[in-house]
Structures are given as structure tokens and as C-alpha cells.
Amino acid sequence: MSKFLSKLIIVLWILHFGNSDSLQAHQNIQTINHNPTSYQYINFQYKEPINGISVHGTFLPYREFYVPEHGQTVIQFYGKYRGTAEITLTRLSDMKSTTKEFRNVLFVSTDHCLNFDEYDYKNPINECILEDPLSLEPVIDFLPAIGLKIIDYDYDNINELILVQPVDHRCGPDYIISEIKDTKEDFRFSTDSLGYIKGPVQFDFDNKSMSYSDCYGGCSGNIYYLKAEGLDGYKHYKRIHYDMMEIDGQYICKKTIYIDWFIRSNKHSEKRDIISFLQQN
């Protein structure tokens, strides 16, 4: 059944039987209420296994504050709901499972809502009606715009789970990365999380390289360049640093390029300052 027909049936059902209180009694319906009186947990599952792994879990949409009695509203973020996702992965070959909680991620879109096709910002609907469980499609793009992606993004023969975070700064979004231990004896989320990819990030798939920046704006910050060689994952090989300096009463943007810059034990080692030149604004 097409998505359009599914939504049409739901809308007709609403018109015939009444409001969402009746809908919630239906076993295949769940709701994100924008003015909730308690926490709301949305069940989800991915329609198809991803690299031999089935994915399901729950999503807790955030309210403006976490105090139900104060009546804070659930706020969608440009058509996407932010919240905490508890994700369970099950390896289908032996049915071993692992579960982990990820906070402040984008996981449910207003496009998933059965009661409207496009969010009306001037006349917002006060609830989002979803199928239960919410059935999600695997992400096609290299990085997810919503939901999750399971991929060996750093070419070390180990899959990572990647989730997207809200754009809390002008250059985002940022991404959460968690390595998946997938051996004959073990299947679990690694406790040694890779952490974050800062936005904006760009990938060069042909050369197995990537770059990201601090994104402070103007003449301030760094651009980091990484490359994957062998099975060691990404390693920093270059950093470009921008800062301001004053010469004869004029402020100049200085660009310094560092080669073979890398991170070990959270300490910086700058091997060689190759170029330092000035660019006038």
C-alpha cells in the first residue's frame, strides 16, 4: 500500500471516529503530543536489516524543559523532532543483541506523521500521529539527515553507528559515532566511542579522506584534514589555522598550514610548520 493511500485511510478514519483519544486506542497508532502531560516514548523499527543487523528501539521527544507538570511543549526542529533514542541492534546470524542510549539526536520527522503531509508553521498541528511501531527506511546517503546509518565510514573493517544531531551552530550538523564490536564471540557497542564528527564535514570517497572545521567564523578557527590508510581508520595529516594579526594599524588574516599534525592521547603534536603567509581582508 502506498504512503498516500495509508495517510488517506488514516484521515478518513479520524473523520469518522473522532479525535486522537480514539486513535490512541487503536493498536497500530502512537502519538507525539506537542503539549504532553507525561513523557512520550515512540516505538520504531527499520523495515530491512542493515548489514545483517536488525534495528529497533524507542525515541523520547524532548520538551522545552523536562518538567511535565509545567506543560512545556514538544518542539519540532525544522520538521524534525529532537530527543533521546534508545537503540537495540540484533545480529541476525546468531540473534545476539546490544542496546545503547543516544541523547540529543534527530530521529522522527514530520514527514512520518500520518495526519499531515507538510508542517504548517503558522497554524501548527498539536500532535503527530504515527504508525506503531514507526517503520523507517534505511538511509541511502553516506551520512544520515535523520535517523541512523550503519557503515564502515573510516575504512577499518569495523562498522560504526552514526546519528545526526540538531544544528546548534551555524555550520552544523554534528554527528555522533559509536563503533560496533562485531566478532564471532562478541556483538556490542564499543565502550571506546569515537565521539563526534563536527559539522560541516566533507568526504572525498575516492581518496578515503575527510575534513571538518571549528566554524568560529571570520578569521578564526581551524580546518582539519584526515585520511584513512590501511586498517587504522582516519588520521590527521594537515591542519589549517586562521587568526588575526595587526600590521601597521591594519588587521590581517593569517593562514598557517601544519603538515603531519595528529592526535595521540588527546595531546597535539605539530611536526612541521610548512607555510605561514598573510592574506589581507
VEXMINU-560150 format. One line per field, with one value per residue (C-alpha): x negated, y, z; residue in one letter. Coordinates in Angstrom, 3 decimals. Each point is the difference from the previous one (the first is absolute). Layout:
N
x: X/... $
y: Y/... $
z: Z/... $
res: a/... $
This chain:
281
x: 0.000/-1.391/-0.790/2.691/2.690/-1.094/0.338/3.337/1.389/-1.195/1.532/3.339/-0.193/-0.557/2.937/2.250/-1.013/-1.083/-3.063/-3.366/1.325/1.838/-3.017/-2.291/2.212/-0.824/-2.882/-1.825/-0.031/-2.301/-0.086/-2.488/2.101/-1.493/1.455/-0.582/0.768/-2.511/-2.957/0.703/-1.906/0.230/-0.653/-1.953/-1.543/-1.852/1.818/-3.046/-3.164/-3.081/-3.150/1.594/1.196/3.610/0.668/2.807/0.476/1.792/-0.235/0.812/0.787/-1.364/2.169/-1.186/-0.727/0.224/2.782/3.329/2.118/-1.123/1.522/-3.048/0.526/-1.714/-1.720/-0.795/-3.265/0.569/2.249/-2.009/0.474/-3.028/-0.289/-1.597/-0.101/-0.496/-1.223/-0.164/-2.038/0.525/-2.454/2.197/-2.605/0.144/2.645/-2.476/1.182/-1.481/1.738/-1.233/1.575/-0.861/1.065/0.846/0.468/2.443/2.008/3.642/1.091/3.305/-0.011/0.732/3.197/3.138/2.238/-1.826/-2.293/-1.697/-0.512/1.869/-2.110/2.755/2.691/-1.900/1.780/-0.198/-0.867/-1.730/1.769/-2.360/0.317/-1.014/-2.739/-1.303/-1.500/-3.138/-1.922/-3.774/-1.998/-1.361/-2.348/-3.459/1.056/3.550/2.153/2.228/-0.042/-3.107/-2.520/-2.129/-3.115/-3.769/-0.534/-3.749/-1.010/-1.337/2.278/2.057/3.524/1.031/3.462/0.453/2.788/0.619/0.419/1.974/-1.767/-0.905/-2.540/-0.032/-2.217/1.459/1.356/-2.270/0.043/-0.303/-2.103/-0.038/-2.096/1.675/-2.050/1.039/-2.101/0.834/-0.104/1.352/2.651/0.426/-0.439/-3.604/-0.646/-2.762/2.352/-1.510/2.036/0.984/-0.511/0.256/1.918/-0.437/-1.709/-1.013/-1.067/-2.236/0.983/-2.526/-2.918/1.522/-0.383/2.167/-0.147/1.876/-0.353/0.447/2.328/-0.574/0.526/-2.069/-3.725/-0.011/-0.181/-1.401/0.696/-1.049/-0.907/0.003/-0.832/0.597/-2.930/-0.041/2.326/-0.920/2.966/-0.281/-3.171/-0.597/-2.548/0.559/1.431/0.602/0.203/1.480/-0.474/-0.252/-3.106/-0.608/-2.554/-0.397/3.465/1.676/1.432/-1.174/1.287/-2.908/0.194/-2.412/-0.211/-1.271/-0.936/-0.078/2.103/1.534/1.654/-1.301/1.366/1.828/-3.316/-0.918/-3.261/-0.833/-2.884/-0.688/1.280/-0.207/1.573/0.906/1.246/2.303/3.221/1.447/3.774 $
y: 0.000/3.413/2.657/2.239/-2.665/-0.782/3.643/0.304/-2.974/1.489/3.399/-1.609/-2.057/3.186/1.739/-2.956/-0.902/3.295/1.374/-1.475/-1.430/-2.564/-0.480/-0.823/-2.950/-1.449/-2.455/1.257/3.694/2.057/3.763/2.781/2.560/3.493/0.898/-3.194/-0.635/-2.845/-1.467/-1.500/-2.990/-0.715/-3.566/-0.340/-2.704/-0.058/-1.787/-1.877/-1.318/2.189/-2.018/-3.078/1.950/0.730/3.323/0.992/2.108/2.947/3.750/2.582/3.417/2.905/2.661/3.549/-1.024/-3.365/0.811/-1.589/1.908/3.330/-0.879/0.647/-0.729/-2.398/2.089/-1.373/1.261/1.019/-2.997/-2.353/-1.004/0.002/-2.320/-3.116/-3.231/-3.367/-2.251/-3.792/-1.817/-3.727/-2.044/-2.314/-2.760/-0.930/2.438/1.671/3.493/3.198/3.193/3.550/3.390/3.054/3.475/3.118/-1.639/0.532/-3.151/0.665/2.323/1.765/-1.874/-3.131/1.515/-1.600/2.990/2.580/0.045/3.341/1.848/3.306/2.378/2.641/-2.465/-2.913/-3.243/-0.875/-3.650/-2.364/-3.321/-2.863/-3.651/-2.306/-0.980/2.727/-1.763/1.709/-0.362/-0.593/3.144/0.128/2.980/-0.393/1.966/0.089/3.132/-1.702/-3.359/-2.175/-1.507/-3.129/0.160/-0.461/3.711/-0.026/-3.091/-2.070/-3.032/0.890/1.375/3.159/1.248/3.656/2.333/3.648/2.749/3.255/2.973/1.870/2.193/1.614/-2.584/-3.303/-2.520/-2.111/-3.787/-2.559/-3.062/-3.262/-2.970/-3.420/-2.964/-2.801/-3.130/-3.696/0.140/3.497/2.390/3.305/3.729/0.854/1.807/1.890/2.275/1.962/2.970/2.644/1.238/3.778/1.734/0.998/-3.185/-0.950/-3.394/-0.886/-3.619/-0.621/0.983/-1.296/3.392/2.480/3.525/2.011/3.406/1.831/2.427/2.985/2.350/2.818/-0.423/-2.381/-3.762/-3.097/-2.340/-3.586/-2.503/-3.758/-2.997/-3.739/-2.252/-3.745/-1.122/2.692/2.275/3.736/1.815/3.735/1.009/3.749/2.925/3.520/2.650/3.472/2.940/3.770/2.100/3.746/1.548/3.787/0.563/-2.407/-3.362/-2.842/-3.571/-2.384/-3.524/-2.598/-3.525/-2.836/-3.303/-3.380/1.294/-2.790/-0.831/-2.496/-0.364/3.326/1.847/1.982/-0.604/2.521/-1.419/2.720/3.511/-0.040/3.290/3.205/2.841/2.975/0.699/3.479/0.082 $
z: 0.000/-0.960/2.610/-1.487/0.318/3.553/1.007/-1.788/1.938/3.290/-0.774/-0.901/3.183/2.033/-1.648/0.685/3.541/1.508/1.731/0.952/3.273/-2.072/-2.230/2.903/0.827/-3.406/0.372/-3.098/0.948/2.230/0.479/0.664/1.850/-0.218/3.412/1.964/3.642/0.267/-1.828/-3.414/-1.353/-3.717/-1.148/-3.231/-2.142/-3.296/-2.792/-1.209/1.679/-0.405/-0.726/1.588/3.051/0.927/1.732/2.356/3.125/1.561/-0.493/2.702/-1.557/2.007/1.508/0.506/3.585/1.699/2.475/-1.051/2.520/-1.453/-3.349/-2.170/-3.664/-2.366/-2.658/-3.429/-1.471/-3.629/-0.542/2.221/3.627/2.295/2.964/1.474/-1.985/1.679/-2.785/0.000/-2.648/-0.587/-2.070/-2.009/-0.413/3.703/1.408/2.382/0.993/1.382/1.184/0.495/0.712/-2.102/1.106/-1.996/-3.390/-2.876/-0.523/-0.952/-2.807/-0.537/-3.319/2.052/1.399/-1.412/0.661/-2.097/-3.012/0.583/3.261/0.182/2.091/0.169/1.072/1.528/0.742/3.682/-0.472/-2.368/-0.573/-0.859/-0.808/2.844/-0.264/-2.261/-3.002/-1.329/-3.241/-0.001/-0.762/-3.537/0.392/1.515/3.097/1.391/-0.151/2.588/1.739/-0.148/-2.359/0.485/-2.134/0.144/-0.516/0.807/-2.014/2.921/-0.616/3.094/-0.371/1.806/0.911/-0.968/1.160/-0.807/2.579/-0.283/-1.577/3.182/-1.796/-3.406/-1.676/1.278/0.200/2.190/0.020/2.800/-0.800/1.949/-1.083/-0.139/1.205/-2.334/0.419/0.208/3.800/0.576/-1.270/1.815/-0.089/0.752/3.263/-1.827/-1.928/-2.852/1.167/-2.514/-3.517/0.105/-2.725/-2.661/-1.192/-3.523/-1.297/-2.933/-0.624/-2.769/2.244/3.268/1.620/1.880/1.411/2.597/1.632/3.303/-1.788/2.273/-2.922/-1.433/0.363/2.921/0.371/-1.659/-2.896/0.682/-2.713/0.579/-2.166/0.427/-0.835/0.566/2.803/2.528/-0.714/-0.560/1.070/-0.041/-2.621/-0.345/1.922/-1.297/2.709/-0.475/2.355/-0.079/0.404/-0.131/-2.351/-0.174/1.403/-2.422/0.964/-2.189/-0.197/0.465/-1.393/1.343/-1.416/2.165/-1.634/1.759/2.879/2.011/3.319/2.515/3.525/-0.441/-0.447/-3.090/-1.829/-2.695/-1.990/-2.512/-0.682/-3.786/-1.086/1.773/-2.164/0.196/-1.827/0.313/0.547 $
res: m/s/k/f/l/s/k/l/i/i/v/l/w/i/l/h/f/g/n/s/d/s/l/q/a/h/q/n/i/q/t/i/n/h/n/p/t/s/y/q/y/i/n/f/q/y/k/e/p/i/n/g/i/s/v/h/g/t/f/l/p/y/r/e/f/y/v/p/e/h/g/q/t/v/i/q/f/y/g/k/y/r/g/t/a/e/i/t/l/t/r/l/s/d/m/k/s/t/t/k/e/f/r/n/v/l/f/v/s/t/d/h/c/l/n/f/d/e/y/d/y/k/n/p/i/n/e/c/i/l/e/d/p/l/s/l/e/p/v/i/d/f/l/p/a/i/g/l/k/i/i/d/y/d/y/d/n/i/n/e/l/i/l/v/q/p/v/d/h/r/c/g/p/d/y/i/i/s/e/i/k/d/t/k/e/d/f/r/f/s/t/d/s/l/g/y/i/k/g/p/v/q/f/d/f/d/n/k/s/m/s/y/s/d/c/y/g/g/c/s/g/n/i/y/y/l/k/a/e/g/l/d/g/y/k/h/y/k/r/i/h/y/d/m/m/e/i/d/g/q/y/i/c/k/k/t/i/y/i/d/w/f/i/r/s/n/k/h/s/e/k/r/d/i/i/s/f/l/q/q/n $
